[in-house]
Amino acid sequence: MIIIISIIIIIIIIISMIIRFGTCGGCEEVIEIMRKHGSTTHAVTDYGMYALAHLAYFNLENKHKLSHVETYKLIMDLLKLHGCEHISITSFGLTAVSNLIHTDASKDRFGLLGMCELVYLPGSHHQMKPEALANNVIFTIGKLTHKHSVNGGALVRLGGEKLVLQALQFYGVEKVSLSGNGLFALGALIQSSPSVVSQLGNSEFADTILLLMCAHGHTDPSVAVYGVNVLESVASHSVILLEYLLSKPVASLLFLQMLKVYVVGPFNCNNEIACRTINLLNMLVKLNPQKVSEYYKTLDFDVKLFLKKSFLLNPILMDKQANTQATFIIEQLKENE
């Protein structure tokens, strides 16, 4: 306990020091040093990116001080100059960019300056390795494209969704935070550029998302909500993906497990996860109620009663569409007993 308290105190001291450094002209000083020496000395760029990443992370005032086109261009120019050769510069530089993206205007500016192309380049060049670089690439993709159709379209045209999937396949099962960041990035790309759905409706995509949700979905709400979000978004427009999910018993069983955890379980009651998951299950039952019913016959509890208690008799979850879907599923399971 004493160790934990000591660590918290140290973190607070570090944050306060960074804030004071920023208010005393630190942001401007770092930028000036990088402008003078960054192009000729990669170590200056390395430590400068590290400093900017932390200055922008801890303090909103610092974000505003650093949110100028000239600063954005300097960061990007140095990333272009040193990034491919020095992975640490790319990692810290992308962290700085991610922490500086805090408004729609900042997404606009970075997008117009070519940041979408620049974030794609190191991920493609280094094949999303090592893990730290992969995490920074997908996190930056998510920040750039969340609710921003122009940036989303640019990254989809480059193949940004392939980089995200590659990172999730390499590291997602072992790293829960990367899994959440990657699923968030996929969701942002789908939302901002719906055309990507046609490229994701395949078994590779489905297997990757199911694997991550089996690994982390029952313990991490961010993985659960982003996972069901991307599955629902793609499955709603892809019969091929729905048929593939139907052929995998793990999908129907996983969706039921998500409901047990996030409707009546320890995270009671997450409406978004519950509603998206019951919609996914509803799509599978509509496609082939007999097969879903067969999967559920192997369970040691009454699925119909569970759904009734979770939705129809649940005073917390009062969603009309979700209740209608739950009722339909219950009726179909009864007919196929």
Secondary structure, 3 states (H helix, E strand, C coil): CHHHHHHHHHHHHHHHHHHHHHHHHHHHHHHHHHHHHCCCCHHHHHHHHHHHHHHHHHCHHHHHHHCCHHHHHHHHHHHHHHCCCCHHHHHHHHHHHHHHCCCHHHHHHHHHHCHHHHHHHHHHHCCCCCHHHHHHHHHHHHHHHCCCHHHHHHHHHHCHHHHHHHHHHHHCCCCHHHHHHHHHHHHHHHHHCHHHHHHHCCHHHHHHHHHHHHHHHCCCHHHHHHHHHHHHHHHCCCHHHHHHHHHCHHHHHHHHHHHHHHCCCCCCCCHHHHHHHHHHHHHHHHHCHHHHHHHHCCCCCCHHHHHHHHHHCCCCCCCHHHHHHHHHHHHHHHHCC
